[in-house]
């Protein structure tokens, strides 16, 4: 099982696109913070193109709750952020 956790993503269009991508990959989508939900924000639903009805969506109030839930399921948690210390995703190995 794979889950993408979206933390404070402002753009409804980006969230909708990620939901569509997760649907294509068979991943779950967990929204945290102020990331908009397709069930509350029409722009997200429009951009999701119906994928919101096929993806397992869950809303968490705080990112830590989503991370704890992922760890409880035995999932590895990775974070994506632009920093000088970031590791390029194409070079990451789970070791």
N, C-alpha and C positions, 0 to 999 in steps of 0.2 A: 504494500500500500504506500502511496506517495501523497503528500499533502503540501500545498503551497500556502504559506501563511502570509497574508498581506497586512502590513502594519502601516496605518496612517497614509494610505495611498489617496491623494486628493482627487485625482482625475477619474471621473466616472467612466470615461472612455478607456482608460488604461485598465481599470478593474474589469470592465466588460470584456476587453480583449483577453485578459488573463483567464477569465472564466471560460471563454471559448477554447483557449489553448489547453486548459486543464481538462475540459471535456474531451478534446481530441486525444489527450494522453491517458485518460482514465484516472486522473488525479482528483483528490478532494480539494476544496478551497475553504480556508478558514480566514475570516475577516476579523481584524482587530482594530481597536481605536476608532478613528473617524473614517475608515475605509467605507465607502458607500455600498449599500446592499442593492441588488437588482430588484428586491421586493419592496424597497422604499423609494428608490430614485429611478424614475423612468429612463433617464439617459443610460444607466447601467443595463437595464433590461433591454433597451433598444440595441445597444452595442453587443450584448451577449448573444443576440440573435436566437434566443430560445434555449441556449445552452444551460441557463440557470435552472431549467427544469430537469436536466439530466445529471448535473454535477451535485455531489454531496456538499452542500454549503452549510457552514456553521459560523455563528457570530460569537466572538468573545469580547468582553469588555476591555481586557488587558492582554497584551502580547504574552506576558509571562504565563497566563492561564493556558494559552494555546501551546506554548512551548512545553509546559508541564504535561499537558494532555498528549502531545506527540511523544515525549519521552516515556510516558506511562505505557504507550503502545509499542515501545521498543524502537521507535524511529530515530534516525540520526538527524539532528537539526543543524542546518547550514544557514548562514545569513548572507545576504547580498547587500553590499554597501560600497560606495566609492570612497576609498581611503588609500593613503600611500602604502599601508600594510596589507591591502587586499590581495588575495591569491586569485589569479585568473581562473575562471570556472573551468576552462578547458585543460588546466593543468592540475586540477584537484584530484587526489586519490584518497579513498577511504581506507586509511591505514592506521 
